[in-house]
Amino acid sequence: MSHYRTSPSTRSQPSSTLISLTTLSFLLLGLPSPSSAFDCKDIVAGKVNFNFKDLGGPRIVHWDEDPDWAHETQYKYNFTIDICNKLPLKGDKQRDCPSGTRICAIREQYDLGGGGNATIQAIPIAGTYKLQTGREIDAKFSLLRDSKSNTDVGREGVRAELHGGRYPFDDKKGMDQQAIIEFVCDRERTGLEGEELDKGEKKQDDKKDDKGGDEKKGDSEDGKKGEEKDGRLRKREGEDGEDDEKKDASLRFVSYKVEEGEKEKKVHTLRLEWRTKYACEDAPEPEASSHWGFFTWFIIIVFLLTAAYLIFGSWLNYNRYGARGWDLLPHGDTIRDIPYILKDCARRVKDTVQGPGGRGGYSAV
């Protein structure tokens, strides 16, 4: 009576299949989902492609909310926006939004009746927080001319809706945050006019008359408390009394208030307007960078060193030994054997992957 057992090749098939499926699953999970992030160099809205690469980098917009004299408090906001990358952490817990944030609000609460002491909170408005909360930016882009709103009739540009934020961030019952940025076509603007960088430095166009403007603003601030509903920043349409700083800036604050979102859920919404030529449907491509990266320089240096070694070695062999043909090259025998060496290595790799041969099915014991 014969006994049978499964051969090693047969037994390994289920486990190898399982390993392959597991590896494939990890690879698929590692791929970024379309909603988790977006490439600012390739934004598609209504089948039109836009490139906002030149608008990347942290930009700052300010807003001072009207003082609440009944409670003797006032809120001042600094909104930091980077549409291309997550904002870098500065190591300041009070002013750092969670890792993965693209739009962060720093709110300073002033006690008007207690010497002006400030309490600082960081509010993440939009970003991807898969590891922390599983929330994603879920970016949505649409053309302004496709909007149902009458105010957008005849306007050319892109509307971006960015999500993922929540405040308090670690509280599941915290209020959801979102940002709506309207990139409006303006062929005379790059989008960087009047910008304020994350370091607090303004461009040269925005530096003139800073001292005089600050003194005048300081003298008239007390007399204007409570008179303007939206503080010193007005609506995006702009009034005649709009200050010069807002007029010159391409990136402008519109509002930050609680609005009704999907499923009648309240969402704290930041609205911005960004005027730029890159929001035009016939926009020119941003200028390509002329700087070479590290990898390019590395390849060039390796190539030059290899060429110098071969030339110098060939010259040495010719003058010292009178070599000709393949014998001119240093290590000529090794170079001639490279195809055979590669073929042998490929055969070894193939044998290692396939494993030892053997009969499939069952074998007699």
ABEGO torsion letter per residue (X at the ends): XBBBBBBAAAAAAAAAAAAAAAAAAAAAAABBBAAABBBAABBBBGGBBBBAAAABEBBBBBBBBBBBAAAGBBBBBBBBBBAABBBBBAGBAAABBBBGBABBBBBBBBBAAAGGBBBBBBBBABEBBAAAAGBBAGBBBBBAAABABAAABGBBEBBBBBBGBBOBAABAABBBBBBBBBBBBBAABAGABGBBBAAGBBBAAAABGAAAAAAAAAAAAAAABGABAAEABBBAAEBAABBAAAAABABBBABBBBBBBBGGBBBBBBBBBBBBAAABAABBBBBBBABBBAAAAAAAAAAAAAAAAAAAAAAAAAAAAGBBEAAABBGAAAAAAAAAAAAAAAAAAAAAAAEBBEBBEBBBX
